Amino acid sequence: METAEIDLHGLFGLLRRQRRLVAAVVVAMLVAAAAVAYMLPPVYSASALILVDPSHKNLLDPDTRPASSGADSARIDSEVELARSDNVLLHLIERENLLADPEFGVSAGPVARLLGFMGLASAAPPAGAEALERSLSRLRQASTVQRRGLTYLLSIQVRSATPETAARLANAMAETYISSQLAAKVDATVAALTVLQARLERARAAVTRSEARYDRFLADTGEDALPDADILTQRYELQQGAELARRQYQTLLARAQDFETQIDLQLADSRIVSPALVPLRPASPNKPLLLTLALLAGLALGVALAFLYENLIGGVTSQEQLAAALKIPVAATIPRDEERSGQGSAADLIVKTPLSGFAESIRRTRAALDQTLLGGTRLSPPAATPLGRVVMVCSTNPEEGKTTLALALARAYALSGRATLLVDGDLRAPALHTHLRREATAGLLDILHGETAAAEPAGVLMADPLTPLTVLPGGRHSDMPTDQLLANPNFALFIAAARRRFDYVILDTPAVGPVVDALYTAPFADAVLFVVKWAATAQREAKRALDALSRSTAPDTLLLAVMTQAQGNRS
């Protein structure tokens, strides 16, 4: 239950932080949907309802039994296919003269008209079979026939740019389907009658031949011939043959008369139970539905992009996320510096408000360093550490709070009784002296140029006005590539001398992303504090910068991450 609450809190926090992104995506989706709804022409849909009676209707045989339910279902499905067949649509085109209709008829397209205007092709619309095929294709796309569930009802729908046309064609299509159904039944009966009439002619001829043979037999034998067995047998056979031929003829004649009557009494198996009415509003585009779907899609896409931005592209928002992204321990999270007053540095809080959250996070960072560098957090006499430790503070990009962190951490060590030196290693844009509100005309740059002895830099050091901290400013801006200065022997001599004199040497270096200075400083560090600004530093950039640092440091160098949230930090 507790984990679920934390996840919900994190989700709402993510949405709060990325509310502008989510809102922008939602607005963009709504604007796009509104533009589509405005640009799409309205389409009206009208529907006619038809009831299909699958029983075989015969007015001459009212006792006809209905078919089974399985056969009925197959019959209804067959009627759906027949209703939307090309035969019905072709009859509808002819009945409604759709070839001349501006919507379903044929006309030269814009490309053909342009080619015709340029004299490259004829601009005349297609004719003949091609025109009929195009009109049939348009009508096929605009019409739909569906069965209503498992009922005997068919819905014939026609879509058109005008409501009147949609209703007119839906009713006309229903009537055309019923007419074609009736015509098919009549044609089947006529075909059966034609076959029967041929059989009837043969039966009539058979009767004539049988009667003729019987008459010839009587004429040859005579009515008063003596009764002989053979004569009686032949006479009986001829008489029965003639009688059988007459009965077959009479049966076929009665059946033919029935078919002739059925032709006039045929009924369609379907009827319109609900004609199509003129629609009052277009079926598409459904603007409320379109805007609702755009809103939901915008929210889903916005939340997905927010997750993607925070977890893969954008900045980190928690220690767990930072540790998972960089694969190194996280020392602490530096809270926002709302408690700072005036224009002083946020690092002043370590002295002025030692019980603040900012000061406690700095001490937590120092403890994380001591646990690794000294094997614990208990203070030891300086003699326990023959050489001082070098802690390098860097970041991916400028203005992530690394200078503030370096100054606050150095002050924390100085306040704990450790001899601490803070070095402004950003020779391109030195800013540490501004946090101290001091002027600096000389500093590290003079040591690297050889103007000040690397082993005895006392002439360029300054004291922190709030703590026993010693500070080496950067001095003036360098007028040459600074990586060359950091790679010369003077820097190595200075670091060696500083290790012998101070317990801790804190190096404030430039950001790794824009310049390479930190990569030349990293080999001298015992520990690297990699600063990541909360919800601002891109994870890909942070990983790339950390990888570059890892390749530059010694194998046993400690790598720790620190997440800063201070809005007022400028370096």
Buried (B, 14 or more C-beta within 10 A) or exposed (E): EEEEEEEEEBEEBBBEBBEEBBEBBBEBBBEEBBEEBEEEEBBBBBBBBBBBBBEEBBEEEEEEEEEEEEEBBEBBEEBBEBBBBEEBBBBBBEEBEBBEBEBBBBEBEEEBBEBBEEEEBEBEBBEEEEBBEBBBEBBEEBBBBBBEEEEBBBBBBBBBBBBEBBBBBBBBBBBBBBBBBBEBBBEEBBEBBEEBBEBBEEBBEBBEEBBEBBEEBBEEBEEEEEEEEEBEEBBEEBBEBBEEBBEBBEEBBEBBEBBBEBBEEBEBBBEBEEBBBEBEEBBBBEBEEBBEEBBEBBBBBBBEBBBEBBBEEBBBBBBEBBBEBBEBBBBBBBBBBEBBEEEEBBBBBBBBBBEBBBBBBBBBBBBBBBEBBBEEEEEEEEEEBEEBBBBBBBBBBBEBBBBBBBBBBBBBBBBBEBBBBBBBBBBBBBBBBBBBEBEBEBBBBBBBBEEBBBBEBEEBBBEBEBBBBBBBBBBBEBEEBBBEBBBBEBBBBBBEBBBEBBBBBBBBBBBBBEBBBBBBBBEBBBBBBBBBBBBBBBBEBBBBBBEBBBEBBEEEBBBBBBBBBBEEBBB
